Amino acid sequence: SQKIEQNSEALNIQEGKTATLTCNYTNYSPAYLQWYRQDPGRGPVFLLLIRENEKEKRKERLKVTFDTTLKQSLFHITASQPADSATYLCALSQSWGKLQFGAGTQVVVTP
Amino acid sequence: DAGVTQSPTHLIKTRGQQVTLRCSPKSGHDTVSWYQQALGQGPQFIFQYYEEEERQRGNFPDRFSGHQFPNYSSELNVNALLLGDSALYLCASGVGGLADTQYFGPGTRLTVL
């Protein structure tokens, strides 16, 4: 069966450091992969999308890599800030609009 | 520009009852997807509506049904509620034909007692 795995343990990081989150998948050939941010009690907010033929994408302090051979994506938050504290969700899709999400990794940035 | 809106915000029902949740997509969007998110889990895809038809469906029983109206808004109906249906129900909208970004609403928190 298809599986998407994200670190279940919260990532505690000091302000100014780089947070790195991992998303691994099995039995899946996604056309593209997305990362979302979710705050408690709120809906997910889109951050970045990377396609299967792309290796890396950047947006401001965020960077995503996508390795279809390793079946892995890494999500980096550089110069992290307390406002970056949230749960980050990885989502994959093979077809239009149907996203399959991981369980998410909570990030806590302390001053 | 209004984003995705959902109503109600919270809802409490008892087992066996039926519930209807509503979603208005972001302006300019014509596709609506529904997701169920249990506590501590990622959202699970329920189904997607485009041109007033269900286009894709996830692994959910027939108790979950939906509808899309000509103005692109959508409803999610759940019959014969079970305790396990307690979750945050999320609506996401996008533009038909593009396998890209989905914009999520704030969700409806359903509690089944």
Chai-1 contact restraints between the chains, C-beta under 6 A:
chainA,res_idxA,chainB,res_idxB,connection_type,confidence,min_distance_angstrom,max_distance_angstrom,comment,restraint_id
A,R42,B,P106,contact,1.0,0.0,6.0,A-B,restraint_1
A,G43,B,L90,contact,1.0,0.0,6.0,A-B,restraint_2
A,G43,B,F104,contact,1.0,0.0,6.0,A-B,restraint_3
A,G43,B,G105,contact,1.0,0.0,6.0,A-B,restraint_4
A,G43,B,P106,contact,1.0,0.0,6.0,A-B,restraint_5
A,G43,B,G107,contact,1.0,0.0,6.0,A-B,restraint_6
A,P44,B,F104,contact,1.0,0.0,6.0,A-B,restraint_7
A,F46,B,T101,contact,1.0,0.0,6.0,A-B,restraint_8
A,L89,B,G42,contact,1.0,0.0,6.0,A-B,restraint_9
A,W96,B,A99,contact,1.0,0.0,6.0,A-B,restraint_10
A,G97,B,S33,contact,1.0,0.0,6.0,A-B,restraint_11
A,G97,B,Q48,contact,1.0,0.0,6.0,A-B,restraint_12
A,K98,B,F45,contact,1.0,0.0,6.0,A-B,restraint_13
A,K98,B,Q56,contact,1.0,0.0,6.0,A-B,restraint_14
A,F101,B,G42,contact,1.0,0.0,6.0,A-B,restraint_15
A,F101,B,P43,contact,1.0,0.0,6.0,A-B,restraint_16
A,G102,B,G42,contact,1.0,0.0,6.0,A-B,restraint_17
A,A103,B,Q41,contact,1.0,0.0,6.0,A-B,restraint_18
A,A103,B,G42,contact,1.0,0.0,6.0,A-B,restraint_19
A,G104,B,G42,contact,1.0,0.0,6.0,A-B,restraint_20
